[in-house]
Protein backbone atom coordinates (compact mmCIF):
# COMPACT_ATOMS: atom_id res chain seq x y z
CA UNK A 1 0.00 0.00 0.00
CA UNK A 2 1.25 3.47 -0.89
CA UNK A 3 2.25 5.65 2.09
CA UNK A 4 1.81 9.38 1.67
CA UNK A 5 4.92 11.57 1.85
CA UNK A 6 3.37 13.62 4.64
CA UNK A 7 3.09 10.47 6.77
CA UNK A 8 6.73 9.50 6.16
CA UNK A 9 7.87 13.03 7.00
CA UNK A 10 5.74 13.14 10.15
CA UNK A 11 7.13 9.86 11.44
CA UNK A 12 10.75 10.66 10.57
CA UNK A 13 10.44 14.01 12.36
CA UNK A 14 8.98 12.33 15.44
CA UNK A 15 11.70 9.69 15.38
CA UNK A 16 14.37 12.37 15.54
CA UNK A 17 12.66 13.97 18.55
CA UNK A 18 12.51 10.77 20.65
CA UNK A 19 16.18 9.76 20.38
CA UNK A 20 16.91 10.47 24.05
CA UNK A 21 14.11 8.12 25.08
CA UNK A 22 15.48 5.46 22.74
CA UNK A 23 18.86 5.73 24.48
CA UNK A 24 17.22 5.01 27.85
CA UNK A 25 15.67 1.89 26.31
CA UNK A 26 19.06 0.82 24.95
CA UNK A 27 20.60 1.02 28.42
CA UNK A 28 17.87 -1.17 29.92
CA UNK A 29 18.25 -3.63 27.05
CA UNK A 30 21.99 -3.95 27.59
CA UNK A 31 21.52 -4.52 31.33
CA UNK A 32 18.91 -7.24 30.83
CA UNK A 33 20.89 -8.86 28.01
CA UNK A 34 23.83 -9.23 30.38
CA UNK A 35 21.52 -10.71 33.02
CA UNK A 36 20.16 -13.31 30.58
CA UNK A 37 23.59 -14.23 29.22
CA UNK A 38 24.96 -14.66 32.74
CA UNK A 39 22.07 -16.97 33.65
CA UNK A 40 22.70 -19.11 30.57
CA UNK A 41 26.39 -19.37 31.40
CA UNK A 42 25.86 -20.03 35.11
CA UNK A 43 23.57 -22.94 34.23
CA UNK A 44 25.93 -24.36 31.60
CA UNK A 45 23.39 -24.44 28.79
CA UNK A 46 24.48 -26.82 26.04
CA UNK A 47 22.99 -28.58 23.05
CA UNK A 48 21.89 -31.49 25.21
CA UNK A 49 19.31 -29.18 26.82
CA UNK A 50 17.55 -28.86 23.45
CA UNK A 51 16.49 -32.52 23.51
CA UNK A 52 12.78 -33.30 23.78
CA UNK A 53 10.81 -35.56 26.04
CA UNK A 54 7.45 -37.17 25.30
CA UNK A 55 4.82 -39.02 27.30
CA UNK A 56 5.18 -38.29 31.00
CA UNK A 57 8.24 -36.10 30.50
CA UNK A 58 10.30 -37.61 33.31
CA UNK A 59 13.88 -36.41 33.80
CA UNK A 60 13.79 -33.57 31.26
CA UNK A 61 17.12 -31.85 31.95
CA UNK A 62 16.38 -29.08 29.46
CA UNK A 63 13.12 -28.20 31.19
CA UNK A 64 14.92 -28.20 34.54
CA UNK A 65 17.66 -25.91 33.19
CA UNK A 66 15.07 -23.48 31.81
CA UNK A 67 13.41 -23.24 35.20
CA UNK A 68 16.72 -22.65 36.97
CA UNK A 69 17.50 -19.87 34.47
CA UNK A 70 14.13 -18.20 35.06
CA UNK A 71 14.70 -18.41 38.82
CA UNK A 72 18.07 -16.70 38.48
CA UNK A 73 16.79 -13.95 36.17
CA UNK A 74 13.86 -13.15 38.48
CA UNK A 75 15.86 -13.62 41.68
CA UNK A 76 13.41 -16.18 43.11
CA UNK A 77 13.53 -19.58 44.78
CA UNK A 78 11.73 -21.55 42.08
CA UNK A 79 10.02 -21.41 38.69
CA UNK A 80 7.51 -23.31 36.60
CA UNK A 81 7.96 -22.69 32.85
CA UNK A 82 5.74 -24.95 30.78
CA UNK A 83 4.20 -25.38 27.37
CA UNK A 84 1.26 -27.04 29.12
CA UNK A 85 0.08 -23.53 29.98
CA UNK A 86 -2.10 -22.43 27.07
CA UNK A 87 -1.87 -18.72 27.86
CA UNK A 88 -1.19 -16.23 30.63
CA UNK A 89 -4.89 -16.36 31.55
CA UNK A 90 -4.58 -20.13 31.92
CA UNK A 91 -1.47 -19.71 34.09
CA UNK A 92 -3.29 -17.16 36.25
CA UNK A 93 -6.22 -19.56 36.56
CA UNK A 94 -3.95 -22.44 37.61
CA UNK A 95 -2.09 -20.21 40.06
CA UNK A 96 -5.25 -18.92 41.72
CA UNK A 97 -6.74 -22.41 42.03
CA UNK A 98 -3.38 -23.66 43.34
CA UNK A 99 -3.10 -21.02 46.07
CA UNK A 100 -6.71 -20.57 47.18
CA UNK A 101 -8.98 -22.89 49.16
CA UNK A 102 -12.71 -22.77 50.02
CA UNK A 103 -13.54 -19.78 52.26
CA UNK A 104 -10.28 -18.02 51.33
CA UNK A 105 -10.49 -14.47 50.01
CA UNK A 106 -8.82 -13.13 46.88
CA UNK A 107 -8.31 -9.36 46.96
CA UNK A 108 -7.50 -7.42 43.79
CA UNK A 109 -6.02 -4.03 44.68
CA UNK A 110 -5.63 -2.75 41.10
CA UNK A 111 -9.32 -2.77 40.22
CA UNK A 112 -11.01 -5.43 38.12
CA UNK A 113 -8.58 -7.80 36.37
CA UNK A 114 -8.64 -8.71 32.67
CA UNK A 115 -12.03 -9.60 31.20
CA UNK A 116 -10.75 -13.15 30.59
CA UNK A 117 -10.63 -13.69 34.38
CA UNK A 118 -14.26 -12.70 34.97
CA UNK A 119 -15.50 -16.28 34.74
CA UNK A 120 -12.41 -17.65 36.51
CA UNK A 121 -13.15 -15.49 39.55
CA UNK A 122 -16.92 -15.69 39.27
CA UNK A 123 -17.59 -12.03 38.49
CA UNK A 124 -19.58 -13.56 35.66
CA UNK A 125 -21.29 -16.75 36.73
CA UNK A 126 -19.61 -20.00 35.77
CA UNK A 127 -20.03 -23.36 37.52
CA UNK A 128 -16.26 -23.90 37.37
CA UNK A 129 -15.27 -20.53 38.87
CA UNK A 130 -13.43 -19.84 42.12
CA UNK A 131 -16.73 -18.54 43.47
CA UNK A 132 -18.38 -21.91 42.83
CA UNK A 133 -15.77 -23.46 45.15
CA UNK A 134 -16.59 -21.01 47.93
CA UNK A 135 -13.65 -18.67 47.32
CA UNK A 136 -14.50 -15.05 47.97
CA UNK A 137 -13.46 -12.10 45.84
CA UNK A 138 -13.01 -8.48 46.83
CA UNK A 139 -11.72 -5.51 44.88
CA UNK A 140 -10.17 -2.17 45.74
CA UNK A 141 -10.06 0.24 42.84
CA UNK A 142 -7.17 2.52 42.01
CA UNK A 143 -7.42 6.22 42.87
CA UNK A 144 -5.90 8.60 40.32
CA UNK A 145 -3.91 5.71 38.80
CA UNK A 146 -2.39 4.80 42.15
CA UNK A 147 -3.24 2.33 44.90
CA UNK A 148 -5.71 3.27 47.61
CA UNK A 149 -3.11 2.71 50.32
CA UNK A 150 -5.37 3.67 53.22
CA UNK A 151 -8.16 1.32 52.19
CA UNK A 152 -5.70 -1.52 51.46
CA UNK A 153 -4.02 -1.14 54.84
CA UNK A 154 -7.36 -1.06 56.63
CA UNK A 155 -8.60 -4.19 54.82
CA UNK A 156 -5.42 -6.19 55.41
CA UNK A 157 -4.73 -5.27 59.01
CA UNK A 158 -4.38 -8.51 60.95
CA UNK A 159 -7.31 -9.01 63.29
CA UNK A 160 -6.67 -9.20 66.99
CA UNK A 161 -7.59 -12.84 67.54
CA UNK A 162 -7.89 -12.25 71.29
CA UNK A 163 -10.75 -9.85 70.75
CA UNK A 164 -14.25 -11.30 70.98
CA UNK A 165 -15.78 -8.60 68.80
CA UNK A 166 -13.68 -9.24 65.66
CA UNK A 167 -14.67 -11.93 63.17
CA UNK A 168 -11.25 -13.09 61.98
CA UNK A 169 -12.72 -15.42 59.36
CA UNK A 170 -14.08 -12.48 57.34
CA UNK A 171 -10.98 -10.37 57.92
CA UNK A 172 -8.53 -12.89 56.47
CA UNK A 173 -7.26 -12.32 52.93
CA UNK A 174 -5.20 -15.18 51.47
CA UNK A 175 -3.99 -13.66 48.18
CA UNK A 176 -3.51 -10.06 47.07
CA UNK A 177 -3.51 -9.76 43.28
CA UNK A 178 -1.94 -6.86 41.37
CA UNK A 179 -2.30 -6.50 37.61
CA UNK A 180 0.72 -4.56 36.41
CA UNK A 181 -0.56 -3.75 32.93
CA UNK A 182 -3.84 -2.01 32.20
CA UNK A 183 -5.62 -4.70 30.17
CA UNK A 184 -8.59 -3.04 28.47
CA UNK A 185 -9.00 -0.56 31.33
CA UNK A 186 -8.43 3.14 30.73
CA UNK A 187 -6.16 3.46 33.76
CA UNK A 188 -2.41 3.78 33.50
CA UNK A 189 -0.24 0.71 33.88
CA UNK A 190 1.35 0.50 37.32
CA UNK A 191 5.00 1.47 37.68
CA UNK A 192 7.41 -0.51 39.83
CA UNK A 193 7.90 2.31 42.33
CA UNK A 194 4.16 2.19 43.11
CA UNK A 195 4.24 -1.60 43.35
CA UNK A 196 7.18 -1.40 45.76
CA UNK A 197 5.37 1.18 47.88
CA UNK A 198 2.19 -0.88 48.12
CA UNK A 199 4.13 -4.05 48.97
CA UNK A 200 5.79 -2.20 51.86
CA UNK A 201 2.37 -0.92 52.95
CA UNK A 202 0.98 -4.47 52.91
CA UNK A 203 3.91 -5.91 54.84
CA UNK A 204 3.54 -3.31 57.57
CA UNK A 205 0.20 -4.81 58.53
CA UNK A 206 0.32 -8.38 57.21
CA UNK A 207 3.43 -10.52 56.87
CA UNK A 208 1.63 -13.65 55.68
CA UNK A 209 -0.67 -12.64 52.82
CA UNK A 210 0.53 -13.87 49.42
CA UNK A 211 1.29 -11.01 47.01
CA UNK A 212 0.76 -12.16 43.43
CA UNK A 213 1.65 -10.07 40.36
CA UNK A 214 0.16 -10.47 36.90
CA UNK A 215 3.42 -9.52 35.17
CA UNK A 216 2.18 -9.71 31.57
CA UNK A 217 3.69 -7.17 29.14
CA UNK A 218 6.08 -5.88 31.82
CA UNK A 219 9.10 -8.17 31.68
CA UNK A 220 12.43 -6.52 30.76
CA UNK A 221 10.89 -3.05 30.43
CA UNK A 222 12.92 -2.11 33.51
CA UNK A 223 16.13 -3.37 35.08
CA UNK A 224 14.26 -5.07 37.92
CA UNK A 225 11.11 -7.15 38.24
CA UNK A 226 8.40 -7.14 40.95
CA UNK A 227 10.06 -10.23 42.46
CA UNK A 228 13.07 -8.05 43.30
CA UNK A 229 10.93 -5.70 45.42
CA UNK A 230 9.02 -8.14 47.58
CA UNK A 231 6.34 -9.88 45.47
CA UNK A 232 5.83 -13.55 46.37
CA UNK A 233 4.77 -14.92 42.99
CA UNK A 234 4.68 -13.63 39.39
CA UNK A 235 2.78 -14.93 36.36
CA UNK A 236 3.39 -14.18 32.68
CA UNK A 237 3.15 -15.47 29.12
CA UNK A 238 5.76 -16.87 26.75
CA UNK A 239 3.97 -15.43 23.71
CA UNK A 240 4.52 -12.00 25.14
CA UNK A 241 7.82 -10.46 26.26
CA UNK A 242 9.90 -13.40 27.45
CA UNK A 243 9.20 -15.64 24.46
CA UNK A 244 10.99 -13.20 22.19
CA UNK A 245 8.61 -14.02 19.34
CA UNK A 246 10.07 -17.53 19.11
CA UNK A 247 8.38 -19.57 21.85
CA UNK A 248 5.22 -21.02 20.23
CA UNK A 249 3.14 -21.05 23.43
CA UNK A 250 3.42 -21.46 27.18
CA UNK A 251 3.68 -19.36 30.31
CA UNK A 252 5.71 -19.06 33.47
CA UNK A 253 5.09 -18.79 37.21
CA UNK A 254 8.02 -17.75 39.41
CA UNK A 255 8.40 -17.10 43.12
CA UNK A 256 8.55 -18.81 46.50
CA UNK A 257 9.20 -22.53 46.29
CA UNK A 258 6.25 -23.55 48.48
CA UNK A 259 3.89 -21.57 46.26
CA UNK A 260 5.39 -22.91 43.02
CA UNK A 261 4.92 -26.46 44.35
CA UNK A 262 1.21 -25.77 44.89
CA UNK A 263 0.82 -24.36 41.38
CA UNK A 264 2.71 -27.30 39.84
CA UNK A 265 0.43 -29.81 41.55
CA UNK A 266 -2.61 -27.95 40.23
CA UNK A 267 -1.17 -27.89 36.70
CA UNK A 268 -0.45 -31.63 36.70
CA UNK A 269 -1.55 -33.67 39.72
CA UNK A 270 -0.79 -33.98 43.44
CA UNK A 271 2.23 -36.13 44.14
CA UNK A 272 3.82 -35.56 40.73
CA UNK A 273 3.69 -31.80 40.25
CA UNK A 274 6.70 -30.42 38.41
CA UNK A 275 8.26 -33.85 37.78
CA UNK A 276 6.01 -34.50 34.79
CA UNK A 277 5.19 -32.58 31.64
CA UNK A 278 6.85 -33.41 28.32
CA UNK A 279 8.53 -30.56 26.45
CA UNK A 280 7.87 -32.03 22.98
CA UNK A 281 10.82 -30.23 21.39
CA UNK A 282 10.06 -26.76 22.83
CA UNK A 283 13.19 -26.34 24.96
CA UNK A 284 15.33 -24.77 22.25
CA UNK A 285 12.57 -22.33 21.26
CA UNK A 286 11.96 -21.30 24.87
CA UNK A 287 15.68 -20.76 25.46
CA UNK A 288 16.26 -18.98 22.17
CA UNK A 289 13.21 -16.77 22.72
CA UNK A 290 14.43 -15.81 26.18
CA UNK A 291 17.89 -15.09 24.75
CA UNK A 292 16.41 -12.60 22.26
CA UNK A 293 13.82 -11.20 24.67
CA UNK A 294 15.70 -8.13 25.97
CA UNK A 295 16.29 -6.92 22.41
CA UNK A 296 12.76 -7.70 21.25
CA UNK A 297 11.25 -5.93 24.26
CA UNK A 298 13.48 -2.92 23.50
CA UNK A 299 12.15 -2.89 19.92
CA UNK A 300 8.60 -3.01 21.24
CA UNK A 301 9.27 -0.12 23.61
CA UNK A 302 10.77 1.99 20.83
CA UNK A 303 7.79 1.25 18.60
CA UNK A 304 5.47 2.32 21.42
CA UNK A 305 7.42 5.51 22.09
CA UNK A 306 7.37 6.49 18.42
CA UNK A 307 3.65 5.68 18.18
CA UNK A 308 2.92 7.83 21.21
CA UNK A 309 4.80 10.80 19.79
CA UNK A 310 3.28 10.54 16.30
CA UNK A 311 -0.31 10.08 17.47
CA UNK A 312 -0.02 12.89 20.00
CA UNK A 313 1.30 15.14 17.23
CA UNK A 314 -1.82 14.21 15.26
CA UNK A 315 -4.01 15.40 18.13
CA UNK A 316 -4.99 12.12 19.77
CA UNK A 317 -4.91 11.40 23.48
CA UNK A 318 -2.23 8.78 24.18
CA UNK A 319 -1.04 6.85 27.21
CA UNK A 320 1.77 6.77 28.16
CA UNK A 321 3.13 10.01 26.72
CA UNK A 322 6.24 9.47 24.60
CA UNK A 323 8.58 10.77 27.32
CA UNK A 324 6.90 9.16 30.35
CA UNK A 325 8.27 6.28 32.39
CA UNK A 326 7.09 2.92 31.06
CA UNK A 327 6.29 -0.28 32.90
CA UNK A 328 5.00 -2.37 29.98
CA UNK A 329 4.98 -2.51 26.19
CA UNK A 330 1.35 -1.38 25.82
CA UNK A 331 0.52 1.91 24.09
CA UNK A 332 -3.02 3.25 24.02
CA UNK A 333 -4.53 5.70 21.56
CA UNK A 334 -7.94 7.21 22.26
CA UNK A 335 -9.76 7.82 18.99
CA UNK A 336 -13.19 8.78 20.29
CA UNK A 337 -14.52 7.40 17.03
CA UNK A 338 -15.52 3.85 16.19
CA UNK A 339 -14.47 3.99 12.53
CA UNK A 340 -11.04 5.49 13.23
CA UNK A 341 -10.29 2.74 15.73
CA UNK A 342 -11.23 0.15 13.13
CA UNK A 343 -9.23 1.90 10.39
CA UNK A 344 -6.11 2.14 12.56
CA UNK A 345 -6.22 -1.55 13.47
CA UNK A 346 -6.75 -2.44 9.82
CA UNK A 347 -3.67 -0.37 8.95
CA UNK A 348 -1.59 -2.33 11.47
CA UNK A 349 -2.80 -5.52 9.77
CA UNK A 350 -1.73 -4.14 6.38
CA UNK A 351 1.76 -3.60 7.79
CA UNK A 352 2.04 -7.15 9.12
CA UNK A 353 4.20 -9.91 7.60
CA UNK A 354 1.42 -12.51 7.87
CA UNK A 355 -2.11 -12.07 6.49
CA UNK A 356 -1.41 -8.51 5.37
CA UNK A 357 -4.16 -8.90 2.78
CA UNK A 358 -6.77 -9.77 5.39
CA UNK A 359 -9.12 -7.14 6.74
CA UNK A 360 -9.88 -7.46 10.48
CA UNK A 361 -13.43 -6.58 11.49
CA UNK A 362 -15.06 -6.38 14.94
CA UNK A 363 -16.37 -9.66 16.29
CA UNK A 364 -17.38 -11.54 19.42
CA UNK A 365 -14.46 -12.97 21.42
CA UNK A 366 -14.60 -15.59 24.21
CA UNK A 367 -14.21 -13.91 27.58
CA UNK A 368 -15.15 -10.40 26.42
CA UNK A 369 -18.51 -8.65 26.79
CA UNK A 370 -18.06 -6.19 23.90
CA UNK A 371 -17.12 -6.93 20.34
CA UNK A 372 -13.37 -6.64 19.80
CA UNK A 373 -11.30 -5.77 16.75
CA UNK A 374 -7.94 -7.49 16.63
CA UNK A 375 -5.11 -6.86 14.20
CA UNK A 376 -2.27 -9.35 14.47
CA UNK A 377 -0.46 -10.61 11.42
CA UNK A 378 1.74 -12.75 13.61
CA UNK A 379 3.86 -15.88 13.19
CA UNK A 380 2.34 -17.20 16.43
CA UNK A 381 -1.40 -16.95 16.99
CA UNK A 382 -2.17 -14.44 19.74
CA UNK A 383 1.45 -13.36 20.11
CA UNK A 384 1.36 -9.79 21.42
CA UNK A 385 5.14 -9.34 21.45
CA UNK A 386 4.69 -9.18 17.68
CA UNK A 387 3.21 -5.91 16.45
CA UNK A 388 -0.49 -6.08 17.15
CA UNK A 389 -3.34 -3.75 17.93
CA UNK A 390 -6.79 -4.38 19.32
CA UNK A 391 -9.57 -2.81 21.26
CA UNK A 392 -13.14 -3.32 22.44
CA UNK A 393 -15.79 -1.52 20.42
CA UNK A 394 -16.99 0.71 23.23
CA UNK A 395 -16.61 4.41 23.99
CA UNK A 396 -14.14 6.14 24.03
CA UNK A 397 -12.85 3.71 21.36
CA UNK A 398 -9.30 3.10 22.51
CA UNK A 399 -6.70 1.13 20.57
CA UNK A 400 -4.32 -1.00 22.61
CA UNK A 401 -1.12 -1.46 20.64
CA UNK A 402 1.80 -3.63 21.68
CA UNK A 403 4.81 -5.42 20.31
CA UNK A 404 7.23 -5.17 17.46
CA UNK A 405 9.82 -7.92 16.93
CA UNK A 406 12.15 -5.31 15.46
CA UNK A 407 11.88 -1.56 15.68
CA UNK A 408 12.14 -1.19 11.91
CA UNK A 409 9.12 -3.43 11.33
CA UNK A 410 7.27 -1.56 14.06
CA UNK A 411 7.96 1.76 12.40
CA UNK A 412 6.74 0.49 9.05
CA UNK A 413 3.58 -0.89 10.65
CA UNK A 414 2.92 2.49 12.25
CA UNK A 415 3.31 4.18 8.86
CA UNK A 416 0.62 1.92 7.38
CA UNK A 417 -1.74 2.53 10.28
CA UNK A 418 -1.36 6.33 10.21
CA UNK A 419 -1.70 6.35 6.45
CA UNK A 420 -4.95 4.40 6.75
CA UNK A 421 -6.65 6.95 9.02
CA UNK A 422 -5.56 10.10 7.13
Number of C-alpha atoms within 10 A of each C-alpha: 9 8 14 14 10 11 18 16 11 17 23 14 13 20 19 10 14 16 14 11 17 19 12 12 22 18 14 19 23 15 15 23 19 12 16 21 14 15 20 22 11 12 13 12 16 11 9 10 18 20 16 18 20 13 10 12 17 14 13 21 17 24 29 17 20 25 20 21 26 25 21 20 20 20 16 20 17 22 29 26 26 27 20 16 22 15 21 23 21 20 26 25 21 21 23 21 21 18 19 19 15 13 16 20 23 23 22 20 23 25 20 20 22 17 18 17 19 17 17 25 23 19 15 14 13 14 12 12 20 25 21 15 16 14 18 21 17 13 16 17 16 17 12 9 15 18 21 16 18 9 12 21 17 11 17 22 17 17 17 11 10 8 9 8 8 12 12 15 11 12 14 19 24 20 21 23 22 24 22 23 24 22 20 16 15 14 17 20 25 22 19 18 12 13 21 17 13 21 19 14 16 22 16 12 17 17 11 12 17 19 20 23 22 24 25 25 27 26 24 24 23 19 14 17 20 25 22 14 15 15 21 23 25 27 23 27 31 30 29 30 34 31 27 27 30 26 25 19 25 23 27 23 31 25 23 19 16 11 20 25 20 21 27 25 18 20 24 16 14 13 9 13 17 25 18 19 22 20 24 13 14 23 25 21 18 28 25 17 22 27 20 19 27 27 24 27 34 28 27 32 28 30 30 31 28 29 28 24 23 24 23 16 13 12 10 15 17 20 22 21 19 23 14 10 12 24 24 27 30 27 25 26 23 20 21 15 14 15 13 18 26 26 20 25 30 27 26 29 28 25 26 24 15 14 16 18 13 13 15 23 14 16 12 12 14 8 14 14 12 14 16 19 22 26 30 29 25 21 15 17 12 18 27 26 29 29 30 25 26 25 24 24 21 13 11 15 19 25 26 24 25 25 31 27 25 18 22 13 19 27 23 17 24 26 23 25 22 24 20 21 15 12
